Amino acid sequence: MALEAAATVQEFFTDVGLYLFGADVNPEEFVNRFFDSLFPLVYNYLINPGITDSSLEYSECIRMARRDISPFGNIPKRVMGQMGRSLLPSRTLLQALNLGIEVINTTDHLHVSKECGRALLRMQYCPHCQGLMLSKPCMGYCLNVMRGCLAYMAELNPHWHAYIRSLEELSDAMHGTYDIEHVLLNFHLLVNDAVMQAHLNGQKLSEQVNKICGRPIRTPTQSPRCSFNGSKEKHGMKISPRNGEETLASRRKEFINSLRLHRTFYGALADQLCVNDLAAADGLPCWNGEDIVKRYFMSSGL
């Protein structure tokens, strides 16, 4: 049965992936489609083995009967509920990350005004005209120029900060039945319960199918019954052991933690450029825009 169910399982996970990446697919529909396709297999292997009438018409009739006779009880509805709760946050997170990429890409290149260009030229290259090839601008002078040039970048900072805070809140809410990884890791337990429930109610289900689809033709020799060791134990939402394997939740947490380090990126960009690369260290002789000095006094403007 597992081999014949492989295509159905593959289609289910493909639909999950399509939904996460923004495709117009309905979780309720693909969950129903999964259990619709599963029922003919369960019926033929567990409830009524040995059927020779394997025509597409008869299998389709059994598939269509699934929603009327509810062989899997309320488990399909439970799966729909878990999928609905867990898929949307993951989809929203992916959309938010794509938005962040777009914002970063639009600010990837520095747009320099004429006034800023002149100030940068005076700060970086005017010392060369006086033979001061190794001089660097004073820290205060550099900050004054770069903050003026990057003022429009600094305006993004509160929005960028709010964006990161929203990602943190969304990520924190993605746990338990709101975490798609958690739900999918436990999906096989619900499928197991669904198959077991149909197996235990096999006689009643067989009678219902016979009324709807007619009686199947049996071979003189019954085919070997499927060995099914379904457990009656109630399965809660427990993470399956993964032997220390890295999880999506741990990677998401690691990413959010690294993102927190850059929450003031746009507001502090001018300071980072000056401190890390452009300006001379405090206490060293530096270029103030006119000459080499030992100390620079901040002024307004470029």
C-alpha positions in Angstrom: 0.0 0.0 0.0 2.9 2.4 0.7 4.2 2.1 -2.8 0.8 2.9 -4.3 0.3 5.7 -1.8 3.7 7.4 -2.7 2.2 9.5 -5.5 -0.6 10.7 -3.2 1.9 11.6 -0.5 4.1 13.4 -3.0 1.2 15.4 -4.3 0.2 16.4 -0.8 3.7 17.7 0.1 4.0 19.4 -3.3 0.7 21.3 -2.6 2.1 22.3 0.8 5.2 23.7 -0.8 3.2 25.5 -3.5 1.1 27.2 -0.8 4.1 28.3 1.2 5.6 29.9 -1.9 2.5 31.9 -2.6 0.6 29.7 -5.1 -3.2 29.9 -5.3 -3.9 26.6 -3.7 -6.5 25.9 -0.9 -5.2 23.8 2.1 -8.7 22.4 2.7 -8.9 21.2 -0.9 -5.6 19.5 -1.0 -6.1 17.9 2.5 -9.5 16.5 1.2 -7.8 15.4 -2.0 -5.2 13.5 0.0 -7.7 11.6 2.1 -9.9 11.0 -1.0 -7.0 9.3 -2.8 -6.0 7.4 0.4 -9.4 5.7 0.9 -9.4 3.4 -2.2 -6.0 2.1 -1.1 -7.1 1.5 2.5 -10.3 -0.1 1.2 -8.6 -2.5 -1.2 -5.7 -3.5 1.0 -7.3 -3.5 4.5 -11.1 -3.5 4.4 -11.8 -5.6 1.3 -8.7 -7.3 0.0 -8.7 -9.5 -3.0 -10.8 -7.3 -5.3 -10.2 -7.9 -9.0 -12.4 -5.1 -10.1 -9.6 -2.4 -10.1 -11.2 -0.3 -12.8 -10.7 3.4 -12.7 -14.5 3.8 -12.4 -14.8 1.6 -9.3 -11.8 3.2 -7.6 -13.2 6.6 -8.5 -16.5 5.7 -6.9 -14.8 4.7 -3.7 -12.8 7.9 -3.7 -16.0 9.9 -4.2 -17.7 8.0 -1.4 -15.1 9.0 1.2 -16.7 12.4 2.1 -20.1 10.8 2.5 -19.2 7.9 4.7 -16.3 9.5 6.6 -14.1 6.4 7.0 -11.4 8.5 8.8 -13.7 10.2 11.3 -12.7 13.7 12.3 -9.1 13.3 11.5 -9.2 15.1 8.1 -10.8 18.0 9.8 -8.1 18.0 12.5 -5.4 18.0 9.7 -7.2 20.9 8.0 -7.2 22.8 11.3 -3.5 22.2 11.9 -2.6 23.0 8.3 -4.6 26.2 8.4 -2.9 27.3 11.6 0.6 26.4 10.6 0.8 27.1 6.9 -0.3 30.8 7.0 2.4 32.0 9.4 5.1 30.2 7.4 3.8 31.7 4.2 3.6 35.1 5.8 7.2 34.8 7.0 8.5 33.9 3.6 6.6 36.9 2.1 8.1 39.1 4.8 11.6 37.8 4.1 11.2 38.5 0.3 10.0 42.0 1.2 13.2 42.5 3.3 15.3 41.3 0.3 13.6 43.9 -1.9 14.2 46.7 0.6 17.9 45.7 1.0 18.4 45.5 -2.8 16.9 49.0 -3.3 19.4 50.4 -0.8 22.3 48.4 -2.1 23.9 51.3 -3.9 24.6 54.8 -2.5 22.9 57.6 -4.4 25.1 60.6 -4.1 23.8 64.2 -4.6 26.0 66.9 -6.1 26.4 68.5 -2.7 27.3 65.2 -1.1 29.7 64.4 -3.9 31.6 67.6 -3.4 31.8 67.0 0.3 33.1 63.5 -0.2 35.7 64.7 -2.7 36.9 67.4 -0.3 37.0 64.8 2.6 38.7 62.0 0.7 40.9 63.4 -2.0 41.7 67.1 -1.2 44.6 66.0 1.1 46.2 64.3 -1.9 46.6 67.6 -3.6 48.8 68.7 -0.7 50.8 65.4 -0.9 49.1 64.0 2.2 48.5 60.6 0.6 48.2 58.6 3.9 46.0 61.0 5.8 42.5 60.2 6.8 39.7 62.5 7.7 39.0 63.3 11.3 36.3 61.2 13.0 34.0 64.2 13.7 34.5 65.5 10.2 33.8 62.1 8.6 30.6 61.7 10.7 29.5 65.2 9.8 29.9 64.5 6.1 28.6 60.9 6.0 25.5 61.6 8.2 24.6 64.4 5.8 25.1 62.2 2.8 23.2 59.3 4.3 20.3 61.2 5.9 17.8 59.6 3.6 19.1 56.2 4.7 18.7 57.1 8.3 15.0 57.8 7.6 14.5 54.1 6.9 15.8 53.1 10.4 12.5 53.3 12.3 10.7 51.3 9.6 13.6 48.8 9.4 13.4 48.4 13.2 9.7 47.9 13.1 10.1 45.3 10.4 12.6 43.3 12.4 10.4 43.5 15.5 7.5 42.1 13.4 9.6 39.2 12.2 10.5 38.5 15.8 6.9 38.5 16.9 5.9 36.3 14.0 8.7 33.8 14.6 7.9 33.6 18.3 4.3 32.8 17.5 5.4 29.9 15.3 5.4 27.0 17.7 3.3 23.9 18.3 0.4 23.7 15.9 1.4 27.0 14.5 4.8 25.6 13.3 4.5 23.8 9.9 7.6 21.7 10.6 6.1 20.5 13.9 2.8 19.7 12.1 4.4 17.8 9.2 6.7 15.8 11.5 3.6 14.5 13.2 1.5 14.2 10.1 2.2 10.4 9.8 0.7 9.9 13.3 -2.6 11.3 12.2 -2.6 9.3 9.0 -1.8 6.2 11.0 -4.8 6.9 13.3 -7.0 7.6 10.2 -6.1 4.2 8.6 -6.5 2.4 11.9 -10.0 3.9 12.4 -11.0 2.8 8.9 -9.6 -0.7 9.5 -11.5 -1.1 12.7 -14.8 -0.1 11.1 -14.1 -2.1 8.0 -17.3 -4.2 8.0 -19.6 -1.1 8.3 -17.6 0.8 5.7 -17.7 -2.2 3.3 -21.5 -2.3 3.5 -21.7 1.5 2.9 -19.4 1.2 -0.2 -21.5 -1.7 -1.5 -24.6 0.4 -1.3 -23.0 3.3 -3.2 -20.7 1.6 -5.6 -22.0 -2.0 -5.8 -20.4 -5.2 -4.8 -16.8 -5.8 -6.0 -15.8 -9.0 -7.7 -13.6 -11.3 -5.7 -10.9 -13.7 -6.8 -11.3 -17.4 -5.8 -8.2 -17.1 -3.7 -7.9 -14.2 -1.4 -4.8 -12.1 -1.8 -2.6 -11.9 1.3 -4.1 -9.5 3.8 -2.1 -6.4 4.5 -0.2 -6.6 7.8 -1.2 -3.6 9.7 -0.1 -2.9 13.3 -2.0 0.1 14.0 -1.7 1.4 17.5 -4.8 2.4 19.6 -2.7 4.8 21.6 -3.8 8.4 21.3 -1.1 10.4 19.6 -0.5 13.9 20.8 1.5 16.6 19.1 4.9 15.2 20.0 8.0 15.9 18.1 9.5 12.8 16.7 13.1 12.1 17.8 15.5 13.4 15.2 18.9 12.5 16.8 20.0 16.1 17.2 19.2 17.0 13.6 19.0 20.7 12.9 15.4 21.9 12.6 13.8 24.7 10.7 12.8 26.2 14.0 16.4 26.3 15.3 17.6 27.9 12.0 14.8 30.4 12.1 15.7 31.4 15.7 19.4 31.6 14.7 18.5 33.9 11.8 16.3 36.2 13.9 19.0 36.5 16.5 21.5 37.5 13.9 19.1 40.0 12.4 18.7 41.7 15.8 22.3 42.7 15.6 21.5 44.8 12.5 18.3 46.5 13.8 20.0 49.9 13.7 21.8 49.3 10.4 20.4 52.2 8.4 20.5 54.6 11.3 24.1 53.8 12.2 25.5 53.3 8.7 27.4 56.6 8.6 29.0 55.8 12.0 30.0 52.3 10.9 31.6 53.6 7.7 33.6 56.2 9.5 34.6 54.0 12.5 35.5 50.9 10.5 37.1 52.3 7.4 37.1 56.0 6.5 38.2 58.1 9.5 41.4 58.3 11.5 41.4 56.9 15.0 40.9 59.3 17.8 44.0 61.0 19.0 45.8 60.7 15.6 46.5 63.6 13.3 43.7 63.9 10.8 42.3 65.9 7.9 39.7 68.5 8.8 38.8 69.6 5.3 41.5 72.3 5.2 44.6 71.0 7.0 46.0 68.3 9.2 45.0 68.8 12.8 45.2 67.0 16.1 41.6 67.7 17.1 38.4 68.3 15.1 35.4 70.4 16.3 32.0 69.3 15.0 30.0 71.7 12.9 26.7 71.5 11.2 26.2 70.9 7.4 28.4 69.3 4.8 
